[in-house]
Amino acid sequence: MTDSRHALIIANDRYTDQGLKKLRAPAQDAAALEKVLHDPQIGDFEVQVVHNASADVMRRRIQGFFNDRRRADTLLLHFSCHGLKSESGELYFAASDTEPPLLAATAVPSQFVRSCMSVTRAGRSVLFLDCCYGGAFSRGSSSVRASGDVNVLESFAKDEPVSGRGWAVITASDSMEYAFEGSRLADDSSAPRPSVFTHAVVDGLETGEADLDADGKVSLDDLYEYVYRQVQEQNPHQTPKKAADLHGELHLAHSRRGRIKIVADDSPPRLQTALKSDDVLTRQGAVLELQKRLQHTELPVAEGARQHLEEVARNDIQQIAVMASDALGKIRLAPSPDHLDFGLVPKGSAPRKQSVTMHGPPLARHCVAQPKESWLRVDPTGSGLEVHVDTAAEGRLSGDIVLKGVADESVIHVDAEVAPAYGPGRRTEPEPGPAHDSTTPPHEADGKRQTVVIGPPGAPPRPEQPPVSATRAPRTDRRAPSLAGAALALAVAAIGTLVLAMQRAVVAIVERGEEGVHGTIEDNVREYGALTPLIVCLVTGAAALVAGAVARHDLETRQEHYTRQAASSTQTLTSVAKGLAIPALVLAVLAGIAYLVGSPHW
């Protein structure tokens, strides 16, 4: 996914007001949702979590989240907290310091959130509401009950977005599932726990089961349909709702689920009867028969045997379960080699090729190949795969091809370095190798990725278009982190020399005071060497700021060369270095000015 993707998760489970019941699920839900959204192979979102914040902090974080966005951005905001309805019918989201009688002052209005969504420049904004809704807090009454539907979606469907391409809201329920009774917020015994909705979202994304149309991508519609079914199954009283104004389909995540779908043939009835026999030897014989069927060239037959063997491996006694497990191990994906190194490749040369052999029976060779980088392409061969490296992109290339079979996954790692044909001080000649096949399909020449299904020997390959993760493979460039580390070291040195200069200056001043009218401050400063460390402080402090600025500039202009961890480390180190260097420089300059101005009078 090439667009910039950002998520903000707001989870409140503890409240100062005793009338608001402590919730059990938000903290755990927030952690689980953060993990699956941040996973580069699933959501690939930059995620922020706000936990048990005050209403003021919530408003600031929400508005900041929607501000300063670009049209290419996709934003996802998730609430897991109490939702409260005022007497006038307005919906509010409870903060840690919310007082039900003072909703307007101590809670976050739904219209504030809608306003932020309306004016953002982000192309698409999605709002998930996993809230327990309570009724209005009546004036002069300590008893408040649910008063019907909250009509959450109406709160967000009134205004059209000023800019951007669209918005969507999915809420766990529109109904009043909790009510105030006395000074406490009590559970309705028929109400579902608030974690049911978010758990379904996390589970659908994490397992890939939310990819209902099996296209390798989890769209907003896919996810809503999946969550709706899961929530209804767990609690028929809860009905998720959706409202949206989107142009085109919004894909929220990639699907981890393999795209291999084989309709299994049922094993013969006699074999199924033998698997259920009370006689151990009979069941062993059935497992041996399934092992033979697992090698069958007809994939539906082999898939039916595999499913039976998996059931035996889970449920039968250890002796027979081990036999079934050993048989299943023979259909695991086994690419050879699983690491391809193309070495130094001239830029613009014909795409290089290397072959990968798939071992095992037909079912083990039947897989989907998903290149994770645009410069990687895959062709099927009679024995496996042929991997191509596009030489249009210059630099060190590192990426993976994920193979997804019926039962497991495997990864082929690919490395290459594309250098200019005529580099500085040297000439890179094209390496010998087969020329680009003139029969390469047209869609290969445009640099796009290709996914193929490897079938049994003799069977024609079946091209597919599964999703390709936009995850960047980790780079080995350490320039920015190294500069950031140097900046921090220089800043620490500046602080150290400043302290040394101050110590020597104090001694010089004390000595000058004892000499009376017979001495000068210049002689004392020179004697104790106070100026040298002060000058060193100025130099190292300035150098720290320069090194930090260069590190940040390199990080911004060459983002593709750094992992997220390297980028985060660089930003942290440069921030600390700046925080140390600037005060050191300011104090050193003030000390120098004081010396220059005051020395003639001492």
Beta strands, then each sheet from edge to edge (+ up, - down):
strand 1: 5-11
strand 2: 46-51
strand 3: 74-85
strand 4: 91-94
strand 5: 107-109
strand 6: 124-134
strand 7: 166-171
strand 8: 178-181
strand 9: 184-187
strand 10: 217-219
strand 11: 241-246
strand 12: 251-254
strand 13: 335-336
strand 14: 339-346
strand 15: 352-358
strand 16: 367-371
strand 17: 376-380
strand 18: 384-389
strand 19: 395-404
strand 20: 409-419
strand 21: 451-454
strand 22: 462-464
sheet 1: 2+ 1+ 3+ 4- 5+
sheet 2: 2+ 1+ 3+ 6+ 7+ 11-
sheet 3: 8+ 9-
sheet 4: 10+ 12-
sheet 5: 13+ 15- 18+ 17-
sheet 6: 14+ 20+ 19- 16+ 21- 22+
end
